[in-house]
Structure formats: C-alpha cells, structure tokens
C-alpha cells in the first residue's frame, strides 16, 4: 500500500517499507524533473513509524540522502 498526500509545495509519501518508499521517490523525482521541479534534500526528512524501537539512519535514495527524524 502506498499513499501520496500533497498540497502546494509539500508532499508526504506513506509506504509499508523503505523499498516501496525508495521506488516512489524515484518516480516522484523523475516526474518532478520533467516539470522543472527538484526535491530539496536539505528540507526533506523521513520518519519511521512502528511499534518497535527504531535506530534508523539517514535514508539513501539514488543520489539523495534524507535525514531521519523522530
């Protein structure tokens, strides 16, 4: 399951696992570039929500690396 929530300049992507998230980010980046838009790596964060404690590091996706936040 994948959900994308968006408004004027913010997008939230919700996925069941990091691989699904990475695949979606690649597609979003590709489509955004076609329209002259870019993902701002400095403003983009990722959050992992689960019952288990997370020691997640930065999320690598292609040429991007996104900071993990709690």
mmCIF file of the N, C-alpha and C atoms, coordinates in Angstrom:
data_MODEL
# 
_entry.id   MODEL 
# 
loop_
_atom_site.group_PDB 
_atom_site.id 
_atom_site.type_symbol 
_atom_site.label_atom_id 
_atom_site.label_alt_id 
_atom_site.label_comp_id 
_atom_site.label_asym_id 
_atom_site.label_entity_id 
_atom_site.label_seq_id 
_atom_site.pdbx_PDB_ins_code 
_atom_site.Cartn_x 
_atom_site.Cartn_y 
_atom_site.Cartn_z 
_atom_site.occupancy 
_atom_site.B_iso_or_equiv 
_atom_site.pdbx_formal_charge 
_atom_site.auth_seq_id 
_atom_site.auth_comp_id 
_atom_site.auth_asym_id 
_atom_site.auth_atom_id 
_atom_site.pdbx_PDB_model_num 
ATOM 1   N N  . UNK A 1 1  ? 0.846  -1.180 0.000   1.00 0.00 ? 1  UNK A N  1 
ATOM 2   C CA . UNK A 1 1  ? 0.000  0.000  0.000   1.00 0.00 ? 1  UNK A CA 1 
ATOM 3   C C  . UNK A 1 1  ? 0.886  1.236  0.000   1.00 0.00 ? 1  UNK A C  1 
ATOM 4   N N  . UNK A 1 2  ? 0.488  2.203  -0.797  1.00 0.00 ? 2  UNK A N  1 
ATOM 5   C CA . UNK A 1 2  ? 1.247  3.441  -0.897  1.00 0.00 ? 2  UNK A CA 1 
ATOM 6   C C  . UNK A 1 2  ? 0.261  4.593  -0.974  1.00 0.00 ? 2  UNK A C  1 
ATOM 7   N N  . UNK A 1 3  ? 0.571  5.668  -0.267  1.00 0.00 ? 3  UNK A N  1 
ATOM 8   C CA . UNK A 1 3  ? -0.264 6.854  -0.313  1.00 0.00 ? 3  UNK A CA 1 
ATOM 9   C C  . UNK A 1 3  ? 0.619  8.066  -0.516  1.00 0.00 ? 3  UNK A C  1 
ATOM 10  N N  . UNK A 1 4  ? 0.145  8.984  -1.336  1.00 0.00 ? 4  UNK A N  1 
ATOM 11  C CA . UNK A 1 4  ? 0.837  10.251 -1.530  1.00 0.00 ? 4  UNK A CA 1 
ATOM 12  C C  . UNK A 1 4  ? -0.148 11.358 -1.194  1.00 0.00 ? 4  UNK A C  1 
ATOM 13  N N  . UNK A 1 5  ? 0.211  12.204 -0.241  1.00 0.00 ? 5  UNK A N  1 
ATOM 14  C CA . UNK A 1 5  ? -0.599 13.337 0.172   1.00 0.00 ? 5  UNK A CA 1 
ATOM 15  C C  . UNK A 1 5  ? 0.161  14.598 -0.216  1.00 0.00 ? 5  UNK A C  1 
ATOM 16  N N  . UNK A 1 6  ? -0.488 15.521 -0.914  1.00 0.00 ? 6  UNK A N  1 
ATOM 17  C CA . UNK A 1 6  ? 0.242  16.696 -1.390  1.00 0.00 ? 6  UNK A CA 1 
ATOM 18  C C  . UNK A 1 6  ? -0.621 17.949 -1.310  1.00 0.00 ? 6  UNK A C  1 
ATOM 19  N N  . UNK A 1 7  ? 0.067  19.080 -1.124  1.00 0.00 ? 7  UNK A N  1 
ATOM 20  C CA . UNK A 1 7  ? -0.557 20.387 -1.290  1.00 0.00 ? 7  UNK A CA 1 
ATOM 21  C C  . UNK A 1 7  ? 0.416  21.239 -2.096  1.00 0.00 ? 7  UNK A C  1 
ATOM 22  N N  . UNK A 1 8  ? 0.296  22.530 -2.062  1.00 0.00 ? 8  UNK A N  1 
ATOM 23  C CA . UNK A 1 8  ? 1.054  23.418 -2.951  1.00 0.00 ? 8  UNK A CA 1 
ATOM 24  C C  . UNK A 1 8  ? 2.536  23.084 -3.082  1.00 0.00 ? 8  UNK A C  1 
ATOM 25  N N  . UNK A 1 9  ? 3.237  22.954 -1.981  1.00 0.00 ? 9  UNK A N  1 
ATOM 26  C CA . UNK A 1 9  ? 4.679  22.689 -2.090  1.00 0.00 ? 9  UNK A CA 1 
ATOM 27  C C  . UNK A 1 9  ? 5.169  21.646 -1.091  1.00 0.00 ? 9  UNK A C  1 
ATOM 28  N N  . UNK A 1 10 ? 4.263  20.853 -0.569  1.00 0.00 ? 10 UNK A N  1 
ATOM 29  C CA . UNK A 1 10 ? 4.630  19.798 0.373   1.00 0.00 ? 10 UNK A CA 1 
ATOM 30  C C  . UNK A 1 10 ? 4.047  18.474 -0.078  1.00 0.00 ? 10 UNK A C  1 
ATOM 31  N N  . UNK A 1 11 ? 4.822  17.424 0.087   1.00 0.00 ? 11 UNK A N  1 
ATOM 32  C CA . UNK A 1 11 ? 4.372  16.083 -0.279  1.00 0.00 ? 11 UNK A CA 1 
ATOM 33  C C  . UNK A 1 11 ? 4.732  15.134 0.850   1.00 0.00 ? 11 UNK A C  1 
ATOM 34  N N  . UNK A 1 12 ? 3.789  14.305 1.245   1.00 0.00 ? 12 UNK A N  1 
ATOM 35  C CA . UNK A 1 12 ? 4.058  13.240 2.224   1.00 0.00 ? 12 UNK A CA 1 
ATOM 36  C C  . UNK A 1 12 ? 3.815  11.916 1.519   1.00 0.00 ? 12 UNK A C  1 
ATOM 37  N N  . UNK A 1 13 ? 4.792  11.050 1.569   1.00 0.00 ? 13 UNK A N  1 
ATOM 38  C CA . UNK A 1 13 ? 4.675  9.728  0.953   1.00 0.00 ? 13 UNK A CA 1 
ATOM 39  C C  . UNK A 1 13 ? 4.662  8.710  2.082   1.00 0.00 ? 13 UNK A C  1 
ATOM 40  N N  . UNK A 1 14 ? 3.649  7.859  2.092   1.00 0.00 ? 14 UNK A N  1 
ATOM 41  C CA . UNK A 1 14 ? 3.497  6.849  3.129   1.00 0.00 ? 14 UNK A CA 1 
ATOM 42  C C  . UNK A 1 14 ? 3.588  5.480  2.466   1.00 0.00 ? 14 UNK A C  1 
ATOM 43  N N  . UNK A 1 15 ? 4.512  4.650  2.958   1.00 0.00 ? 15 UNK A N  1 
ATOM 44  C CA . UNK A 1 15 ? 4.665  3.314  2.402   1.00 0.00 ? 15 UNK A CA 1 
ATOM 45  C C  . UNK A 1 15 ? 4.881  2.291  3.498   1.00 0.00 ? 15 UNK A C  1 
ATOM 46  N N  . UNK A 1 16 ? 4.690  1.030  3.169   1.00 0.00 ? 16 UNK A N  1 
ATOM 47  C CA . UNK A 1 16 ? 4.836  -0.047 4.155   1.00 0.00 ? 16 UNK A CA 1 
ATOM 48  C C  . UNK A 1 16 ? 6.284  -0.369 4.485   1.00 0.00 ? 16 UNK A C  1 
ATOM 49  N N  . UNK A 1 17 ? 7.205  -0.043 3.576   1.00 0.00 ? 17 UNK A N  1 
ATOM 50  C CA . UNK A 1 17 ? 8.610  -0.347 3.838   1.00 0.00 ? 17 UNK A CA 1 
ATOM 51  C C  . UNK A 1 17 ? 9.507  0.626  3.065   1.00 0.00 ? 17 UNK A C  1 
ATOM 52  N N  . UNK A 1 18 ? 10.788 0.590  3.371   1.00 0.00 ? 18 UNK A N  1 
ATOM 53  C CA . UNK A 1 18 ? 11.723 1.534  2.764   1.00 0.00 ? 18 UNK A CA 1 
ATOM 54  C C  . UNK A 1 18 ? 11.882 1.306  1.269   1.00 0.00 ? 18 UNK A C  1 
ATOM 55  N N  . UNK A 1 19 ? 11.790 0.065  0.821   1.00 0.00 ? 19 UNK A N  1 
ATOM 56  C CA . UNK A 1 19 ? 11.918 -0.196 -0.614  1.00 0.00 ? 19 UNK A CA 1 
ATOM 57  C C  . UNK A 1 19 ? 10.780 0.443  -1.399  1.00 0.00 ? 19 UNK A C  1 
ATOM 58  N N  . UNK A 1 20 ? 9.561  0.338  -0.884  1.00 0.00 ? 20 UNK A N  1 
ATOM 59  C CA . UNK A 1 20 ? 8.416  0.976  -1.540  1.00 0.00 ? 20 UNK A CA 1 
ATOM 60  C C  . UNK A 1 20 ? 8.588  2.490  -1.551  1.00 0.00 ? 20 UNK A C  1 
ATOM 61  N N  . UNK A 1 21 ? 9.089  3.030  -0.452  1.00 0.00 ? 21 UNK A N  1 
ATOM 62  C CA . UNK A 1 21 ? 9.333  4.465  -0.355  1.00 0.00 ? 21 UNK A CA 1 
ATOM 63  C C  . UNK A 1 21 ? 10.385 4.908  -1.370  1.00 0.00 ? 21 UNK A C  1 
ATOM 64  N N  . UNK A 1 22 ? 11.471 4.163  -1.464  1.00 0.00 ? 22 UNK A N  1 
ATOM 65  C CA . UNK A 1 22 ? 12.542 4.496  -2.422  1.00 0.00 ? 22 UNK A CA 1 
ATOM 66  C C  . UNK A 1 22 ? 12.012 4.464  -3.857  1.00 0.00 ? 22 UNK A C  1 
ATOM 67  N N  . UNK A 1 23 ? 11.255 3.429  -4.209  1.00 0.00 ? 23 UNK A N  1 
ATOM 68  C CA . UNK A 1 23 ? 10.703 3.319  -5.563  1.00 0.00 ? 23 UNK A CA 1 
ATOM 69  C C  . UNK A 1 23 ? 9.818  4.518  -5.889  1.00 0.00 ? 23 UNK A C  1 
ATOM 70  N N  . UNK A 1 24 ? 8.994  4.905  -4.933  1.00 0.00 ? 24 UNK A N  1 
ATOM 71  C CA . UNK A 1 24 ? 8.098  6.043  -5.150  1.00 0.00 ? 24 UNK A CA 1 
ATOM 72  C C  . UNK A 1 24 ? 8.881  7.340  -5.272  1.00 0.00 ? 24 UNK A C  1 
ATOM 73  N N  . UNK A 1 25 ? 9.903  7.512  -4.444  1.00 0.00 ? 25 UNK A N  1 
ATOM 74  C CA . UNK A 1 25 ? 10.724 8.721  -4.523  1.00 0.00 ? 25 UNK A CA 1 
ATOM 75  C C  . UNK A 1 25 ? 11.414 8.839  -5.885  1.00 0.00 ? 25 UNK A C  1 
ATOM 76  N N  . UNK A 1 26 ? 11.878 7.729  -6.422  1.00 0.00 ? 26 UNK A N  1 
ATOM 77  C CA . UNK A 1 26 ? 12.497 7.740  -7.747  1.00 0.00 ? 26 UNK A CA 1 
ATOM 78  C C  . UNK A 1 26 ? 11.481 8.212  -8.786  1.00 0.00 ? 26 UNK A C  1 
ATOM 79  N N  . UNK A 1 27 ? 10.266 7.697  -8.708  1.00 0.00 ? 27 UNK A N  1 
ATOM 80  C CA . UNK A 1 27 ? 9.221  8.100  -9.661  1.00 0.00 ? 27 UNK A CA 1 
ATOM 81  C C  . UNK A 1 27 ? 8.818  9.557  -9.486  1.00 0.00 ? 27 UNK A C  1 
ATOM 82  N N  . UNK A 1 28 ? 8.654  9.992  -8.245  1.00 0.00 ? 28 UNK A N  1 
ATOM 83  C CA . UNK A 1 28 ? 8.288  11.392 -7.978  1.00 0.00 ? 28 UNK A CA 1 
ATOM 84  C C  . UNK A 1 28 ? 9.391  12.320 -8.490  1.00 0.00 ? 28 UNK A C  1 
ATOM 85  N N  . UNK A 1 29 ? 10.642 11.980 -8.216  1.00 0.00 ? 29 UNK A N  1 
ATOM 86  C CA . UNK A 1 29 ? 11.769 12.797 -8.672  1.00 0.00 ? 29 UNK A CA 1 
ATOM 87  C C  . UNK A 1 29 ? 11.791 12.890 -10.198 1.00 0.00 ? 29 UNK A C  1 
ATOM 88  N N  . UNK A 1 30 ? 11.585 11.770 -10.856 1.00 0.00 ? 30 UNK A N  1 
ATOM 89  C CA . UNK A 1 30 ? 11.594 11.750 -12.316 1.00 0.00 ? 30 UNK A CA 1 
ATOM 90  C C  . UNK A 1 30 ? 10.491 12.636 -12.901 1.00 0.00 ? 30 UNK A C  1 
ATOM 91  N N  . UNK A 1 31 ? 9.289  12.502 -12.377 1.00 0.00 ? 31 UNK A N  1 
ATOM 92  C CA . UNK A 1 31 ? 8.168  13.311 -12.867 1.00 0.00 ? 31 UNK A CA 1 
ATOM 93  C C  . UNK A 1 31 ? 8.350  14.786 -12.524 1.00 0.00 ? 31 UNK A C  1 
ATOM 94  N N  . UNK A 1 32 ? 8.880  15.074 -11.353 1.00 0.00 ? 32 UNK A N  1 
ATOM 95  C CA . UNK A 1 32 ? 9.113  16.465 -10.948 1.00 0.00 ? 32 UNK A CA 1 
ATOM 96  C C  . UNK A 1 32 ? 10.130 17.129 -11.881 1.00 0.00 ? 32 UNK A C  1 
ATOM 97  N N  . UNK A 1 33 ? 11.194 16.416 -12.193 1.00 0.00 ? 33 UNK A N  1 
ATOM 98  C CA . UNK A 1 33 ? 12.233 16.968 -13.073 1.00 0.00 ? 33 UNK A CA 1 
ATOM 99  C C  . UNK A 1 33 ? 11.692 17.297 -14.461 1.00 0.00 ? 33 UNK A C  1 
ATOM 100 N N  . UNK A 1 34 ? 10.763 16.494 -14.947 1.00 0.00 ? 34 UNK A N  1 
ATOM 101 C CA . UNK A 1 34 ? 10.133 16.765 -16.250 1.00 0.00 ? 34 UNK A CA 1 
ATOM 102 C C  . UNK A 1 34 ? 9.420  18.110 -16.247 1.00 0.00 ? 34 UNK A C  1 
ATOM 103 N N  . UNK A 1 35 ? 9.032  18.550 -15.075 1.00 0.00 ? 35 UNK A N  1 
ATOM 104 C CA . UNK A 1 35 ? 8.285  19.809 -14.931 1.00 0.00 ? 35 UNK A CA 1 
ATOM 105 C C  . UNK A 1 35 ? 9.148  20.931 -14.350 1.00 0.00 ? 35 UNK A C  1 
ATOM 106 N N  . UNK A 1 36 ? 10.449 20.672 -14.292 1.00 0.00 ? 36 UNK A N  1 
ATOM 107 C CA . UNK A 1 36 ? 11.366 21.698 -13.817 1.00 0.00 ? 36 UNK A CA 1 
ATOM 108 C C  . UNK A 1 36 ? 11.434 21.832 -12.303 1.00 0.00 ? 36 UNK A C  1 
ATOM 109 N N  . UNK A 1 37 ? 10.969 20.826 -11.579 1.00 0.00 ? 37 UNK A N  1 
ATOM 110 C CA . UNK A 1 37 ? 10.974 20.869 -10.121 1.00 0.00 ? 37 UNK A CA 1 
ATOM 111 C C  . UNK A 1 37 ? 12.069 19.963 -9.584  1.00 0.00 ? 37 UNK A C  1 
ATOM 112 N N  . UNK A 1 38 ? 12.536 20.252 -8.394  1.00 0.00 ? 38 UNK A N  1 
ATOM 113 C CA . UNK A 1 38 ? 13.592 19.459 -7.763  1.00 0.00 ? 38 UNK A CA 1 
ATOM 114 C C  . UNK A 1 38 ? 13.224 19.170 -6.310  1.00 0.00 ? 38 UNK A C  1 
ATOM 115 N N  . UNK A 1 39 ? 13.644 18.015 -5.818  1.00 0.00 ? 39 UNK A N  1 
ATOM 116 C CA . UNK A 1 39 ? 13.476 17.681 -4.402  1.00 0.00 ? 39 UNK A CA 1 
ATOM 117 C C  . UNK A 1 39 ? 14.567 18.414 -3.635  1.00 0.00 ? 39 UNK A C  1 
ATOM 118 N N  . UNK A 1 40 ? 14.192 19.130 -2.591  1.00 0.00 ? 40 UNK A N  1 
ATOM 119 C CA . UNK A 1 40 ? 15.162 19.832 -1.765  1.00 0.00 ? 40 UNK A CA 1 
ATOM 120 C C  . UNK A 1 40 ? 15.642 18.880 -0.679  1.00 0.00 ? 40 UNK A C  1 
ATOM 121 N N  . UNK A 1 41 ? 16.825 18.341 -0.870  1.00 0.00 ? 41 UNK A N  1 
ATOM 122 C CA . UNK A 1 41 ? 17.386 17.349 0.054   1.00 0.00 ? 41 UNK A CA 1 
ATOM 123 C C  . UNK A 1 41 ? 17.562 17.921 1.460   1.00 0.00 ? 41 UNK A C  1 
ATOM 124 N N  . UNK A 1 42 ? 17.825 19.210 1.580   1.00 0.00 ? 42 UNK A N  1 
ATOM 125 C CA . UNK A 1 42 ? 18.034 19.828 2.887   1.00 0.00 ? 42 UNK A CA 1 
ATOM 126 C C  . UNK A 1 42 ? 16.747 19.969 3.683   1.00 0.00 ? 42 UNK A C  1 
ATOM 127 N N  . UNK A 1 43 ? 15.604 20.054 3.005   1.00 0.00 ? 43 UNK A N  1 
ATOM 128 C CA . UNK A 1 43 ? 14.332 20.217 3.694   1.00 0.00 ? 43 UNK A CA 1 
ATOM 129 C C  . UNK A 1 43 ? 13.559 18.908 3.822   1.00 0.00 ? 43 UNK A C  1 
ATOM 130 N N  . UNK A 1 44 ? 13.991 17.871 3.114   1.00 0.00 ? 44 UNK A N  1 
ATOM 131 C CA . UNK A 1 44 ? 13.261 16.606 3.095   1.00 0.00 ? 44 UNK A CA 1 
ATOM 132 C C  . UNK A 1 44 ? 13.755 15.694 4.207   1.00 0.00 ? 44 UNK A C  1 
ATOM 133 N N  . UNK A 1 45 ? 12.830 15.176 4.981   1.00 0.00 ? 45 UNK A N  1 
ATOM 134 C CA . UNK A 1 45 ? 13.141 14.294 6.114   1.00 0.00 ? 45 UNK A CA 1 
ATOM 135 C C  . UNK A 1 45 ? 12.359 12.997 5.950   1.00 0.00 ? 45 UNK A C  1 
ATOM 136 N N  . UNK A 1 46 ? 12.779 11.968 6.682   1.00 0.00 ? 46 UNK A N  1 
ATOM 137 C CA . UNK A 1 46 ? 11.977 10.750 6.700   1.00 0.00 ? 46 UNK A CA 1 
ATOM 138 C C  . UNK A 1 46 ? 11.768 10.312 8.137   1.00 0.00 ? 46 UNK A C  1 
ATOM 139 N N  . UNK A 1 47 ? 10.598 9.726  8.363   1.00 0.00 ? 47 UNK A N  1 
ATOM 140 C CA . UNK A 1 47 ? 10.215 9.272  9.692   1.00 0.00 ? 47 UNK A CA 1 
ATOM 141 C C  . UNK A 1 47 ? 9.716  7.837  9.576   1.00 0.00 ? 47 UNK A C  1 
ATOM 142 N N  . UNK A 1 48 ? 10.189 6.996  10.463  1.00 0.00 ? 48 UNK A N  1 
ATOM 143 C CA . UNK A 1 48 ? 9.738  5.613  10.507  1.00 0.00 ? 48 UNK A CA 1 
ATOM 144 C C  . UNK A 1 48 ? 8.802  5.461  11.695  1.00 0.00 ? 48 UNK A C  1 
ATOM 145 N N  . UNK A 1 49 ? 7.615  4.950  11.431  1.00 0.00 ? 49 UNK A N  1 
ATOM 146 C CA . UNK A 1 49 ? 6.627  4.766  12.480  1.00 0.00 ? 49 UNK A CA 1 
ATOM 147 C C  . UNK A 1 49 ? 6.387  3.267  12.635  1.00 0.00 ? 49 UNK A C  1 
ATOM 148 N N  . UNK A 1 50 ? 6.708  2.742  13.806  1.00 0.00 ? 50 UNK A N  1 
ATOM 149 C CA . UNK A 1 50 ? 6.458  1.324  14.070  1.00 0.00 ? 50 UNK A CA 1 
ATOM 150 C C  . UNK A 1 50 ? 6.377  1.106  15.570  1.00 0.00 ? 50 UNK A C  1 
ATOM 151 N N  . UNK A 1 51 ? 5.919  -0.068 15.942  1.00 0.00 ? 51 UNK A N  1 
ATOM 152 C CA . UNK A 1 51 ? 5.825  -0.400 17.364  1.00 0.00 ? 51 UNK A CA 1 
ATOM 153 C C  . UNK A 1 51 ? 7.192  -0.684 17.954  1.00 0.00 ? 51 UNK A C  1 
ATOM 154 N N  . UNK A 1 52 ? 8.097  -1.167 17.130  1.00 0.00 ? 52 UNK A N  1 
ATOM 155 C CA . UNK A 1 52 ? 9.456  -1.477 17.580  1.00 0.00 ? 52 UNK A CA 1 
ATOM 156 C C  . UNK A 1 52 ? 10.292 -0.207 17.602  1.00 0.00 ? 52 UNK A C  1 
ATOM 157 N N  . UNK A 1 53 ? 11.236 -0.161 18.493  1.00 0.00 ? 53 UNK A N  1 
ATOM 158 C CA . UNK A 1 53 ? 12.144 0.986  18.564  1.00 0.00 ? 53 UNK A CA 1 
ATOM 159 C C  . UNK A 1 53 ? 12.952 1.057  17.275  1.00 0.00 ? 53 UNK A C  1 
ATOM 160 N N  . UNK A 1 54 ? 13.149 2.251  16.781  1.00 0.00 ? 54 UNK A N  1 
ATOM 161 C CA . UNK A 1 54 ? 13.865 2.430  15.528  1.00 0.00 ? 54 UNK A CA 1 
ATOM 162 C C  . UNK A 1 54 ? 15.192 3.129  15.767  1.00 0.00 ? 54 UNK A C  1 
ATOM 163 N N  . UNK A 1 55 ? 16.237 2.548  15.252  1.00 0.00 ? 55 UNK A N  1 
ATOM 164 C CA . UNK A 1 55 ? 17.552 3.173  15.262  1.00 0.00 ? 55 UNK A CA 1 
ATOM 165 C C  . UNK A 1 55 ? 17.928 3.538  13.832  1.00 0.00 ? 55 UNK A C  1 
ATOM 166 N N  . UNK A 1 56 ? 16.947 3.968  13.087  1.00 0.00 ? 56 UNK A N  1 
ATOM 167 C CA . UNK A 1 56 ? 17.133 4.220  11.666  1.00 0.00 ? 56 UNK A CA 1 
ATOM 168 C C  . UNK A 1 56 ? 18.133 5.339  11.419  1.00 0.00 ? 56 UNK A C  1 
ATOM 169 N N  . UNK A 1 57 ? 18.874 5.176  10.365  1.00 0.00 ? 57 UNK A N  1 
ATOM 170 C CA . UNK A 1 57 ? 19.833 6.167  9.932   1.00 0.00 ? 57 UNK A CA 1 
ATOM 171 C C  . UNK A 1 57 ? 19.210 6.986  8.815   1.00 0.00 ? 57 UNK A C  1 
ATOM 172 N N  . UNK A 1 58 ? 20.019 7.770  8.167   1.00 0.00 ? 58 UNK A N  1 
ATOM 173 C CA . UNK A 1 58 ? 19.541 8.510  7.008   1.00 0.00 ? 58 UNK A CA 1 
ATOM 174 C C  . UNK A 1 58 ? 19.041 7.531  5.956   1.00 0.00 ? 58 UNK A C  1 
ATOM 175 N N  . UNK A 1 59 ? 18.086 7.969  5.165   1.00 0.00 ? 59 UNK A N  1 
ATOM 176 C CA . UNK A 1 59 ? 17.536 7.156  4.087   1.00 0.00 ? 59 UNK A CA 1 
ATOM 177 C C  . UNK A 1 59 ? 18.232 7.525  2.793   1.00 0.00 ? 59 UNK A C  1 
ATOM 178 N N  . UNK A 1 60 ? 18.872 6.570  2.167   1.00 0.00 ? 60 UNK A N  1 
ATOM 179 C CA . UNK A 1 60 ? 19.518 6.793  0.875   1.00 0.00 ? 60 UNK A CA 1 
ATOM 180 C C  . UNK A 1 60 ? 18.559 6.398  -0.228  1.00 0.00 ? 60 UNK A C  1 
ATOM 181 N N  . UNK A 1 61 ? 18.427 7.286  -1.203  1.00 0.00 ? 61 UNK A N  1 
ATOM 182 C CA . UNK A 1 61 ? 17.554 7.029  -2.345  1.00 0.00 ? 61 UNK A CA 1 
ATOM 183 C C  . UNK A 1 61 ? 18.208 7.649  -3.570  1.00 0.00 ? 61 UNK A C  1 
ATOM 184 N N  . UNK A 1 62 ? 18.821 6.822  -4.399  1.00 0.00 ? 62 UNK A N  1 
ATOM 185 C CA . UNK A 1 62 ? 19.533 7.342  -5.561  1.00 0.00 ? 62 UNK A CA 1 
ATOM 186 C C  . UNK A 1 62 ? 20.645 8.259  -5.108  1.00 0.00 ? 62 UNK A C  1 
ATOM 187 N N  . UNK A 1 63 ? 20.654 9.460  -5.642  1.00 0.00 ? 63 UNK A N  1 
ATOM 188 C CA . UNK A 1 63 ? 21.692 10.424 -5.274  1.00 0.00 ? 63 UNK A CA 1 
ATOM 189 C C  . UNK A 1 63 ? 21.363 11.199 -3.996  1.00 0.00 ? 63 UNK A C  1 
ATOM 190 N N  . UNK A 1 64 ? 20.184 10.973 -3.465  1.00 0.00 ? 64 UNK A N  1 
ATOM 191 C CA . UNK A 1 64 ? 19.725 11.698 -2.279  1.00 0.00 ? 64 UNK A CA 1 
ATOM 192 C C  . UNK A 1 64 ? 20.028 10.936 -1.005  1.00 0.00 ? 64 UNK A C  1 
ATOM 193 N N  . UNK A 1 65 ? 20.166 11.700 0.087   1.00 0.00 ? 65 UNK A N  1 
ATOM 194 C CA . UNK A 1 65 ? 20.247 11.140 1.423   1.00 0.00 ? 65 UNK A CA 1 
ATOM 195 C C  . UNK A 1 65 ? 19.381 12.028 2.321   1.00 0.00 ? 65 UNK A C  1 
ATOM 196 N N  . UNK A 1 66 ? 18.353 11.424 2.920   1.00 0.00 ? 66 UNK A N  1 
ATOM 197 C CA . UNK A 1 66 ? 17.398 12.175 3.716   1.00 0.00 ? 66 UNK A CA 1 
ATOM 198 C C  . UNK A 1 66 ? 17.599 11.896 5.199   1.00 0.00 ? 66 UNK A C  1 
ATOM 199 N N  . UNK A 1 67 ? 17.551 12.961 5.989   1.00 0.00 ? 67 UNK A N  1 
ATOM 200 C CA . UNK A 1 67 ? 17.724 12.869 7.439   1.00 0.00 ? 67 UNK A CA 1 
ATOM 201 C C  . UNK A 1 67 ? 16.560 12.133 8.089   1.00 0.00 ? 67 UNK A C  1 
ATOM 202 N N  . UNK A 1 68 ? 16.869 11.299 9.074   1.00 0.00 ? 68 UNK A N  1 
ATOM 203 C CA . UNK A 1 68 ? 15.850 10.603 9.849   1.00 0.00 ? 68 UNK A CA 1 
ATOM 204 C C  . UNK A 1 68 ? 15.434 11.484 11.023  1.00 0.00 ? 68 UNK A C  1 
ATOM 205 N N  . UNK A 1 69 ? 14.141 11.625 11.232  1.00 0.00 ? 69 UNK A N  1 
ATOM 206 C CA . UNK A 1 69 ? 13.633 12.384 12.369  1.00 0.00 ? 69 UNK A CA 1 
ATOM 207 C C  . UNK A 1 69 ? 12.690 11.484 13.171  1.00 0.00 ? 69 UNK A C  1 
ATOM 208 N N  . UNK A 1 70 ? 12.510 11.847 14.447  1.00 0.00 ? 70 UNK A N  1 
ATOM 209 C CA . UNK A 1 70 ? 11.614 11.053 15.313  1.00 0.00 ? 70 UNK A CA 1 
ATOM 210 C C  . UNK A 1 70 ? 10.264 11.708 15.425  1.00 0.00 ? 70 UNK A C  1 
# 
